[in-house]
Amino acid sequence: MPDENRPLNILVAGIYWSGSGAVVDYLKGHPDCCVPRGEFTDFKRSGRIGSILEADSVTRAKWLARAMWIETALGKLPAARLKEARNTDQSSLPLKSQVKHNRLKLHYLSRYRKALASGARPSDSGTWNQWMQAVGEAYAGQKRAIVWNQPIWVGKHERTWPAVFSPFKLIVVHRDPVDQFAEVVRQGKIGKRKSDPAFDDREKDDIAYVLKGIAAKMQSLMALQEQLTTTGMLAVSFESFVKRHEEEAGRVCDFLGLPPAQLPSAPFNPDHSVRNIGIGDTAEIRSMLTGYQPLVDRLYELRAQFDNAQ
């Protein structure tokens, strides 16, 4: 790491039910990693930090920052205080429900708004990088790294997020497309729209909406790998991580600069995860994908291109 006093930000991202939870669970069991509960959405969601940094004017950035401050001060922080007053274990809650996290966010929102008032550009990311450092130090303790689950969208905010999360390492998990589609079905997501910009709401066919969105994510993933190179990003096949776990876990740890290790209480079990391979090989899924073979073939083609480019 550039600074031994700063925890490394490990960003784990999937491309929509692609199995990234397996890598997160593995890192939960690593003694050098702190893994806050739940997904980290403060940067990527519409109107949050990524949107603020990419605002097209100072006025727009000020408005977005003020709206986020109000949402935090009047909504999230009081709700977190109520849970704290009920003696809810704060460490068991997602960050967005913790008092400490919301106080830190308010502090850096105020700093950013003051910077804008003093003439800073909306895209100046220094305040938000300092915020990420502060959050990491507040939660990681003496551990060498803090793991952020789904902190970014592949294909969005790629001019801004690297500076905010620095120092970082990005791990992206990809998966067999038919199994991936089957997981979307299993999770009850068919027919539901996503805020992820890779998914086009103009597409009214629910199945095509999912398949085209995954294709857009794969294309963005290839562009991202060119941007970050192998030093900043590691692509992990879900199937390989499960079937050849020891080898792939070693590759992940080597990329992160950590020794392969697991605590006795580690939650990841490859023998359980292997059951999620081949879940698309059912009559139900085959029936649902009838008529969509060109889109499915395109997904396999993109995955093959991506594998060959690594």
FENNORQUI-V728645 format. One record per residue. PHI is phi in whole degrees, 0 to 359 (none if undefined). PSI is psi in whole degrees, -180 to 180 (* if undefined). D_LAST is the distance of its C-alpha to the last C-alpha in Angstrom with 2 decimals. Layout:
# FENNORQUI-V728645
PHI/PSI/D_LAST ; PHI/PSI/D_LAST
This chain:
# FENNORQUI-V728645
none/149/23.93 ; 299/-35/25.69 ; 226/116/28.86 ; 295/-16/29.67 ; 273/-6/32.05 ; 253/125/29.47 ; 293/143/27.42 ; 289/134/23.67 ; 273/112/22.71 ; 263/115/20.05 ; 259/122/19.06 ; 246/118/18.03 ; 232/144/17.42 ; 248/-179/17.11 ; 237/51/17.22 ; 83/93/20.73 ; 54/45/21.62 ; 263/4/18.13 ; 100/16/19.14 ; 294/-21/18.44 ; 300/-26/21.97 ; 295/-42/20.98 ; 291/-40/19.00 ; 300/-45/21.92 ; 297/-39/24.38 ; 299/-44/22.75 ; 289/-26/22.96 ; 299/-31/26.52 ; 270/2/27.39 ; 272/129/26.02 ; 294/-18/29.02 ; 266/2/27.35 ; 241/140/26.33 ; 255/130/28.57 ; 235/98/27.57 ; 301/152/30.01 ; 288/142/30.97 ; 81/176/29.65 ; 280/152/27.27 ; 259/112/27.46 ; 245/3/28.56 ; 294/-23/30.43 ; 266/-48/27.81 ; 275/-29/26.24 ; 293/152/29.26 ; 303/132/31.34 ; 87/-4/33.98 ; 265/-157/32.35 ; 298/-41/30.94 ; 301/-42/28.10 ; 294/-39/30.77 ; 296/-46/33.20 ; 294/-26/30.96 ; 259/14/30.21 ; 300/144/33.88 ; 275/1/35.28 ; 202/160/38.43 ; 298/-40/39.97 ; 300/-44/42.31 ; 295/-41/39.56 ; 297/-42/37.76 ; 298/-41/41.12 ; 295/-46/41.77 ; 295/-42/38.47 ; 295/-39/38.85 ; 295/-43/42.43 ; 298/-40/41.55 ; 291/-38/38.97 ; 298/-46/41.57 ; 297/-45/44.20 ; 302/-41/41.96 ; 286/-47/41.24 ; 290/-37/44.78 ; 259/-14/46.71 ; 243/-66/44.45 ; 290/-43/41.79 ; 293/-46/43.71 ; 300/-39/47.00 ; 295/-39/45.27 ; 292/-40/43.56 ; 297/-38/46.93 ; 297/-43/48.57 ; 295/-38/46.17 ; 296/-41/46.75 ; 295/-26/50.51 ; 274/9/50.21 ; 65/27/48.79 ; 290/133/45.40 ; 297/112/43.00 ; 299/-35/40.84 ; 292/-16/37.92 ; 273/-5/37.81 ; 259/154/37.27 ; 301/155/34.28 ; 305/-40/34.25 ; 297/-15/35.73 ; 256/9/38.76 ; 256/139/39.38 ; 300/-49/42.06 ; 303/-44/40.30 ; 294/-43/37.18 ; 291/-34/39.30 ; 294/-43/41.52 ; 298/-42/38.62 ; 298/-44/37.32 ; 298/-40/40.82 ; 299/-46/41.18 ; 280/-26/38.09 ; 297/-42/38.88 ; 296/-41/42.26 ; 296/-41/40.82 ; 294/-42/38.53 ; 296/-37/41.50 ; 293/-38/43.63 ; 297/-43/41.05 ; 299/-42/41.05 ; 295/-24/44.85 ; 267/5/44.79 ; 107/5/42.80 ; 291/154/39.13 ; 278/152/36.65 ; 304/-34/35.07 ; 280/-3/31.58 ; 294/113/32.59 ; 263/1/30.32 ; 303/-44/32.03 ; 299/-40/34.23 ; 283/-29/31.45 ; 293/-39/29.36 ; 296/-36/32.59 ; 297/-46/33.00 ; 298/-39/29.63 ; 298/-44/30.65 ; 295/-41/34.02 ; 295/-44/32.73 ; 300/-46/30.36 ; 293/-33/33.24 ; 290/-31/35.61 ; 253/-32/33.63 ; 286/-26/31.50 ; 63/-126/34.58 ; 269/3/33.79 ; 284/153/30.33 ; 280/-18/27.41 ; 212/153/25.24 ; 236/134/25.89 ; 257/125/23.64 ; 253/122/23.73 ; 269/118/23.18 ; 55/50/22.00 ; 280/-17/23.13 ; 226/163/21.31 ; 259/126/20.49 ; 299/123/17.04 ; 100/3/18.18 ; 223/144/21.42 ; 61/28/22.93 ; 282/-7/19.86 ; 275/-15/22.34 ; 242/-37/24.24 ; 293/-34/22.62 ; 302/-39/20.71 ; 290/-33/24.13 ; 290/-42/25.86 ; 269/-3/23.68 ; 300/137/23.24 ; 281/136/22.61 ; 222/161/19.75 ; 226/131/16.48 ; 253/130/14.78 ; 245/125/13.48 ; 242/131/12.69 ; 254/132/13.40 ; 236/166/12.91 ; 209/160/15.19 ; 308/126/16.76 ; 300/-38/18.39 ; 289/-41/21.85 ; 299/-39/21.95 ; 298/-46/20.89 ; 298/-42/23.75 ; 299/-36/26.05 ; 293/-39/25.42 ; 300/-43/26.40 ; 297/-47/29.51 ; 300/-34/30.28 ; 277/1/30.19 ; 72/30/32.66 ; 262/-8/30.59 ; 295/130/31.24 ; 93/-5/33.61 ; 256/137/32.77 ; 271/151/31.38 ; 248/153/28.80 ; 278/-10/29.03 ; 298/124/25.27 ; 293/-12/25.33 ; 290/-19/22.52 ; 261/123/25.21 ; 267/112/27.86 ; 292/-11/31.38 ; 287/-19/32.74 ; 280/114/31.30 ; 269/-18/34.21 ; 283/117/32.89 ; 297/-37/31.66 ; 286/-45/29.21 ; 299/-34/27.79 ; 303/-45/27.58 ; 290/-49/25.20 ; 296/-42/23.04 ; 291/-35/22.83 ; 295/-42/22.13 ; 296/-39/19.12 ; 298/-43/17.85 ; 298/-38/18.50 ; 294/-41/16.59 ; 296/-41/13.42 ; 295/-42/13.89 ; 294/-34/14.56 ; 297/-41/11.51 ; 294/-40/9.33 ; 294/-37/12.01 ; 293/-37/12.08 ; 294/-35/8.63 ; 295/-37/9.89 ; 291/-45/13.09 ; 267/-20/12.38 ; 60/-179/9.59 ; 288/-13/8.39 ; 280/-25/12.17 ; 254/-20/13.11 ; 221/139/10.72 ; 236/127/9.23 ; 265/134/8.21 ; 236/127/10.51 ; 280/127/11.60 ; 303/-44/15.37 ; 298/-44/16.25 ; 294/-40/14.44 ; 297/-32/15.92 ; 275/-47/19.26 ; 284/-38/19.44 ; 243/58/17.96 ; 298/-47/19.04 ; 300/-44/20.10 ; 296/-46/16.92 ; 289/-36/14.71 ; 297/-38/17.43 ; 297/-39/17.33 ; 294/-41/13.64 ; 298/-48/14.59 ; 293/-37/17.72 ; 298/-42/16.30 ; 299/-39/14.09 ; 276/-11/17.38 ; 75/29/19.59 ; 240/151/21.70 ; 285/143/23.10 ; 298/125/22.43 ; 197/150/25.65 ; 218/139/27.37 ; 285/158/30.88 ; 302/-28/33.33 ; 270/10/33.35 ; 304/133/29.57 ; 278/-19/29.15 ; 280/131/25.93 ; 227/108/26.71 ; 299/-27/24.04 ; 293/-28/26.98 ; 279/-43/27.82 ; 293/-27/24.39 ; 297/-21/23.81 ; 293/-17/26.63 ; 271/3/24.47 ; 269/129/22.35 ; 89/10/24.03 ; 290/-13/26.22 ; 276/-6/25.73 ; 272/65/27.46 ; 225/159/30.90 ; 297/-37/33.60 ; 298/-49/33.56 ; 292/-41/29.91 ; 300/-40/30.23 ; 295/-43/33.36 ; 297/-33/31.88 ; 269/-1/29.04 ; 300/128/31.53 ; 94/-6/31.48 ; 244/16/27.99 ; 303/-39/26.10 ; 301/-38/24.73 ; 290/-39/23.14 ; 295/-44/21.77 ; 300/-37/20.41 ; 297/-38/18.71 ; 294/-42/16.95 ; 295/-38/15.71 ; 297/-44/14.65 ; 296/-41/12.67 ; 294/-39/10.97 ; 295/-41/10.23 ; 299/-42/8.92 ; 293/-45/6.58 ; 299/-40/5.55 ; 289/-26/5.58 ; 278/-13/3.81 ; 280/*/0.00
